[in-house]
Amino acid sequence: MSRMFPFITETWNPLGGRCPHRCIYCWSRRLEKRYGIKKYQGSFRLIEKELNRKFKPGSFVFVCDMLDLYANNVPTRFILKILDIQRENPEVKFLNMTKNTWRYLWLAKENEFPPNAVLGATVESTGYRYKIGEEWIEYSEISKAEPPQKRLMDLTKLREIVDNPIFISIEPILDFHAGDIEWIPSFADWIRDIKPWAVAVGYDNYHNKLPEPPLEKTLRLIEELEKFTTVYRKTLRKAWWEK
């Protein structure tokens, strides 16, 4: 599936509830609305059947791909329970993903992450304000999560605390500096400081007409990133507004 990272071998969803970020581009939100999936509605709760899941040694598991395990209103005890299960399966790698990176920082200071936990974050751009045509929109009109710039700041601090692999997903990519192609090295340098294990880059798959960068700009960014890390190329196409 286009939403999945190529290194993932299975998904694991031990948490139910509705993600509070309400990102307008979210594929899981689309599934929830279309099919009325009760598991991803209502308040957060642990799914007992999933807590007893058996994992194949050597697998790479995406944890909670349908919502953000580290969202503000997820009870800490739920997060710790899911991290304990990751710790109990040292022969398996677990990809954790969030847009709420301050919680990574708090948990890292408490030494809560097992070494087989990959700490991932979605960082769609560097900004919090974007231009579409002649109009400007705020990031809050796209998602209720904290702005991408704040996540980059948190990940830079996180790198100083943990040895865990860090993964960054720039998907769906949003324009990252008002169309200024020369600012690409700055974005790449910020990511370089985080020392990510890998980065994924891709465009929106669901025709949301987001404030996207031109394809040339995205390819230039990828070239810079590939100088120091592995880049997984997801959906790459011209921006919806490009002829």
Buried (B, 14 or more C-beta within 10 A) or exposed (E): EEBEBEBBBEEBBBBBBBBBBEBBBBBBBEEBEEEEEEBBEEEBEBBEEBBEBEBEEEBBBBBBBBBBBBBEEBEEEBBEBBBEBBBEBEEBBBBBBBBBBBBBBEBBEEEBBBEBBBBBBBBBBBBBEBEBEEEEEEBEEBBBBBBBBBBBBBBBBBBEBBEBBBBBBBBBBBBBBEEEEEBBEEBBEBBBEBEBBBBBBBBBBBEBEBBBBBBEBBBBBBEBBEEBBEBBEBBEEEBBEEE
